[in-house]
Amino acid sequence: MGKDMEGDFTAKDYTDPPPAPLIDGEELIKWSFYRALIAEFIATLLFLYITVATVIGYKSQVDPIKNTSPDAACGGVGILGIAWAFGGMIFVLVYCTAGISGGHINPAVTFGLFLARKVSLIRAVMYMVAQCLGAICGVGLVKGFQKSYYVRYGGGANELSPGYSKGVGLGAEIIGTFVLVYTVFSATDPKRSARDSHVPVLAPLPIGFAVFMVHLATIPITGTGINPARSFGAAVIYNKAKAWDDQWIFWVGPFIGAAIAAAYHQYILRAGAIKALGSFRSNPRV
C-alpha cells in the first residue's frame, strides 16, 4: 500500500499549477488583469440581462389578468425554460470568457477558487466587485427597457417563497452552490483532463448543466440564487424590503457551499490532507 501511495504521489501524468500567492501586487500593473475584470463585468451583465428578462417574460405570459385564456398558466417557457436560460447562459459565457478570466461570473465560484489557492486575494476581491457591478447594470438594463413589466413582476429578485423557513432556504442555497462549485473543480481539474483525455468534455458544458439542474430543484424555494452577484444586482434595482430581508441567505449560503466544495475536492478527492501528512512524516527535520 505504501508503494502504491508513493507511486501515486511521484509518477504523475499531469501537472498541477502552482498555488496562487495570497497577495500578488504585480497583478495590478498587468493589462491582462484588467482585461479579466472587464470580461467578468460584461459576462455577468449579459447573464443577468438575459435571465431576468426571461423570468419577467414568463411571468407576463402567464399573468391571469393579462391573459384570460383557460390555458394561460401553461403558457410561456415555464420553470424548465427559466432553468435552461440560466444554465444555457452560463455554458455560453463560461465558454467565451474561460480563456480570459477563468469564466467565474459568480462570487461563490471565485471564493471557492480562492480558498483552493487558484486565484489571489486581490483578484478574488476585484472579480467579486466586477461581478456585482455587472449584475446591477444587467438588471438595470432590463428595468430600463421594460420598466412597467419589471416592477409588476418582481424584478427577478431572489426571495424566500412563502411556506419555507429561512433554514430551508439557507440549506437549499448551500447544497445548490456545493453542486455548482464541485462541478467547477471537477471539470477544470488538470488530473481529470490528463487521465480522461480520451473523453472530450467541454468544461463549460457540465458547469452549465449543474446550474440548470440546481435551478429545477430550488426555483420553488428561493428562486435559486447560488450566485451572490445575481441576487445582489436584482435586489439593488428592485429595491423592495422582502428582497433585502432575505439577501443574507443568498450570500451566506453560497459562500458556505463553495467552501465545503473546495475542501471536499482539494482535501478528500485530491487527497490534499493525506499528501500533507505524508510530506510531514517524510521530513527528517520533524
Order of alpha helices (4+ residues) and beta strands (2+ residues): alpha-alpha-alpha-alpha-alpha-alpha-alpha-alpha-alpha-alpha-alpha-alpha-alpha
